Amino acid sequence: MSTKIRLKDTIIYQIATNILSHYECPSDCPAHCCKAKTIEMDAIDLKELSNVSKAKTEDLDFRVTNSTTYYSLKNPCPFLSESGKCGAYEYRPTICRIYPFNTSPEPGMFTIDPCKMGIIILCDLYKHMMEIEKESVPEHVYIALKECSDIFERNKGIAYNVTGFGFSIEYLKIFSDYLNSK
C-alpha cells in the first residue's frame, strides 16, 4: 500500500511558506490568483474549507490522478470577498498558501507567477543571485520582469501568456535561508 504525500508535507511547501513569511500582497493587489487561477485541492483541504461554508464548496470540478481526487473551485473563487480579500484565509487550500509559487512538472523545480507580489519576490531573488555571483543585476532582467508583469496584469491573470519563472528547490532553499538570516 503506497502512502500519498500531500503538498503540505513536502519541502516545497516548507520553502515557499518560509519565503512568503517575509512578504505580503501589496494593498493594491487585484487578486488575479482568486479570480482566474484554478484553485485545486485534495479532500483534506476541501474538508477544511467546507467548515467555512459548505454551500460554497458544493459546485466543484474534479479530476483523478494516480488514484487521488483533486477538486477545483469555480472561478472566481466563491470565498473572494467584494473587498478583494479571502473570506476563508485561515482555512484556504494549500495551493493558495504557497501562491505565487507553483509546483512544476519538472522534478525539483518551482515556478513563480509574475503577479505583484511575485515580481517583488523575483526582484529580491535576482538581486540575491547576483550578490552570490558578485555581479549586478543586468538591466534587461528588470525590463523582462516588468514586461511579464505588464502582460500578467493586462490579462488579469487569465489565459496566461507568461509562464512562471522557474527555479530549483535547492536555490530557493538558499534564498529562504538568506531571508531568515536578515
Backbone torsions as a table, in degrees:
resi	resn	phi	psi	omega
1	MET	NA	124.4	-179.7
2	SER	-91.0	144.8	178.7
3	THR	-97.8	129.0	178.6
4	LYS	-79.3	133.0	176.7
5	ILE	-98.9	123.9	178.7
6	ARG	-80.9	149.5	177.3
7	LEU	-52.8	-38.8	-177.9
8	LYS	-63.1	-18.4	-177.9
9	ASP	-102.4	16.1	-176.5
10	THR	-109.8	164.8	175.9
11	ILE	-63.8	-30.7	178.1
12	ILE	-58.0	-48.1	179.9
13	TYR	-63.2	-44.6	-178.8
14	GLN	-60.6	-45.4	-179.3
15	ILE	-65.8	-48.3	-178.1
16	ALA	-60.8	-46.4	-178.2
17	THR	-68.0	-32.8	176.7
18	ASN	-66.4	-47.0	178.2
19	ILE	-59.2	-45.2	-178.2
20	LEU	-65.2	-23.2	178.2
21	SER	-66.4	-13.3	179.2
22	HIS	-98.5	2.0	-175.9
23	TYR	-136.9	163.9	168.7
24	GLU	-147.4	156.0	179.0
25	CYS	-60.8	137.8	176.3
26	PRO	-61.4	154.0	-177.9
27	SER	-62.1	-23.5	179.0
28	ASP	-96.2	20.6	178.9
29	CYS	-60.5	125.7	-179.0
30	PRO	-83.6	5.5	175.9
31	ALA	58.2	37.8	177.5
32	HIS	-59.3	-32.9	-179.4
33	CYS	-60.6	-34.1	-178.6
34	CYS	-87.4	-19.4	-176.9
35	LYS	-94.7	-29.8	-171.3
36	ALA	-127.7	-25.7	-178.3
37	LYS	-74.6	149.1	172.8
38	THR	-75.6	121.4	-180.0
39	ILE	-99.1	99.6	-174.0
40	GLU	-105.3	145.0	-177.9
41	MET	-150.4	160.9	175.2
42	ASP	-91.5	-178.2	-176.3
43	ALA	-63.4	-33.5	-179.6
44	ILE	-68.6	-46.2	176.2
45	ASP	-59.6	-42.5	-179.6
46	LEU	-61.4	-43.1	179.7
47	LYS	-61.5	-44.3	179.0
48	GLU	-62.8	-44.3	-179.7
49	LEU	-66.7	-34.2	178.5
50	SER	-62.5	-24.7	177.5
51	ASN	-64.7	-25.7	178.7
52	VAL	-78.6	-47.7	179.0
53	SER	-159.3	108.1	178.4
54	LYS	-63.3	-39.5	-177.6
55	ALA	-61.0	-37.5	-178.1
56	LYS	-75.3	-11.8	-179.3
57	THR	-110.3	14.8	-178.5
58	GLU	-87.5	-32.5	-177.4
59	ASP	-96.9	88.6	-174.4
60	LEU	-123.9	152.6	166.0
61	ASP	-93.3	159.8	175.3
62	PHE	-149.9	158.3	174.7
63	ARG	-144.3	155.1	178.7
64	VAL	-116.0	126.9	177.6
65	THR	-132.1	126.0	-179.8
66	ASN	49.1	46.3	179.0
67	SER	62.6	15.9	174.0
68	THR	-111.2	132.5	178.1
69	THR	-91.8	131.0	176.0
70	TYR	-115.2	136.5	-177.8
71	TYR	-109.9	144.8	179.6
72	SER	-126.2	131.9	174.0
73	LEU	-75.4	148.3	175.4
74	LYS	-72.2	149.9	177.7
75	ASN	-90.2	145.1	-10.6
76	PRO	-69.8	161.4	-179.0
77	CYS	-55.2	128.5	-178.7
78	PRO	-66.5	-11.7	179.2
79	PHE	-93.5	-2.3	178.1
80	LEU	-75.6	121.5	-178.2
81	SER	-79.1	167.5	178.5
82	GLU	-62.5	-25.8	178.7
83	SER	-80.7	-0.4	178.8
84	GLY	84.3	13.8	179.6
85	LYS	-107.6	157.8	180.0
86	CYS	-76.0	126.0	178.6
87	GLY	-85.3	0.9	-179.7
88	ALA	-135.0	32.9	-169.9
89	TYR	-50.4	-47.3	-178.3
90	GLU	-68.3	-19.5	-176.8
91	TYR	-114.2	9.1	-174.6
92	ARG	-60.5	151.6	-179.0
93	PRO	-63.7	159.6	-178.7
94	THR	-54.7	-43.8	-177.4
95	ILE	-61.0	-32.9	176.7
96	CYS	-72.4	-33.1	-179.0
97	ARG	-67.4	-23.4	-178.7
98	ILE	-107.6	-0.6	-179.3
99	TYR	-65.8	136.6	18.3
100	PRO	-89.9	11.2	175.2
101	PHE	-77.8	144.3	176.8
102	ASN	-135.6	148.5	172.4
103	THR	-72.3	159.1	-177.9
104	SER	-120.0	147.3	175.3
105	PRO	-64.8	-19.7	177.9
106	GLU	-82.2	121.6	-177.5
107	PRO	-56.7	139.4	176.9
108	GLY	77.1	14.6	-177.8
109	MET	-124.3	152.3	171.2
110	PHE	-118.4	157.3	163.7
111	THR	-122.7	155.3	177.8
112	ILE	-123.0	121.2	177.5
113	ASP	-72.3	144.6	-178.3
114	PRO	-86.1	48.8	172.4
115	CYS	-74.9	-178.4	-178.2
116	LYS	-57.4	-48.2	179.0
117	MET	-69.9	-38.2	178.7
118	GLY	-58.3	-40.4	179.0
119	ILE	-65.6	-39.9	177.6
120	ILE	-61.3	-46.7	178.7
121	ILE	-62.6	-45.9	-179.5
122	LEU	-60.1	-41.7	178.1
123	CYS	-61.5	-46.5	178.5
124	ASP	-63.3	-39.6	179.8
125	LEU	-63.5	-46.3	178.3
126	TYR	-64.9	-40.3	177.0
127	LYS	-59.3	-44.1	179.4
128	HIS	-64.4	-41.8	177.8
129	MET	-58.7	-42.1	-178.3
130	MET	-70.7	-34.2	175.4
131	GLU	-61.5	-41.9	178.4
132	ILE	-63.2	-41.1	-178.7
133	GLU	-82.2	-4.4	-178.1
134	LYS	60.8	39.6	178.5
135	GLU	-131.9	163.5	174.1
136	SER	-92.5	155.8	-179.6
137	VAL	-71.1	122.9	179.6
138	PRO	-62.2	144.2	-179.2
139	GLU	-56.6	-35.8	-177.8
140	HIS	-64.0	-25.0	176.8
141	VAL	-67.2	-45.4	178.4
142	TYR	-64.8	-38.1	178.6
143	ILE	-63.9	-44.5	178.9
144	ALA	-62.7	-42.2	177.9
145	LEU	-61.9	-43.0	179.8
146	LYS	-63.2	-44.0	179.2
147	GLU	-61.8	-43.5	178.7
148	CYS	-63.4	-42.8	178.9
149	SER	-62.5	-42.0	179.2
150	ASP	-62.3	-44.3	178.2
151	ILE	-61.8	-45.0	-179.9
152	PHE	-58.5	-47.4	-179.2
153	GLU	-67.2	-42.3	-179.1
154	ARG	-61.0	-37.3	179.6
155	ASN	-87.1	0.6	-179.6
156	LYS	50.9	35.8	177.1
157	GLY	74.6	0.6	-177.4
158	ILE	-93.1	139.1	178.4
159	ALA	45.6	59.2	-176.3
160	TYR	-45.3	127.6	169.8
161	ASN	-93.8	0.8	-176.5
162	VAL	-119.7	124.6	175.0
163	THR	-83.1	143.0	176.4
164	GLY	-58.5	153.5	178.5
165	PHE	-78.8	128.9	-174.9
166	GLY	-95.0	140.5	177.4
167	PHE	-142.1	150.7	177.4
168	SER	-75.4	151.9	176.0
169	ILE	-58.2	-39.7	-178.7
170	GLU	-60.4	-44.2	-179.4
171	TYR	-69.2	-39.8	178.7
172	LEU	-65.3	-29.8	174.8
173	LYS	-65.2	-42.6	177.3
174	ILE	-61.2	-44.3	179.0
175	PHE	-64.3	-41.8	177.7
176	SER	-59.7	-46.2	178.3
177	ASP	-63.1	-39.6	177.5
178	TYR	-60.4	-46.5	179.3
179	LEU	-60.7	-38.9	178.8
180	ASN	-65.7	-28.2	-176.5
181	SER	-81.7	-12.5	-177.0
182	LYS	-75.2	NA	NA
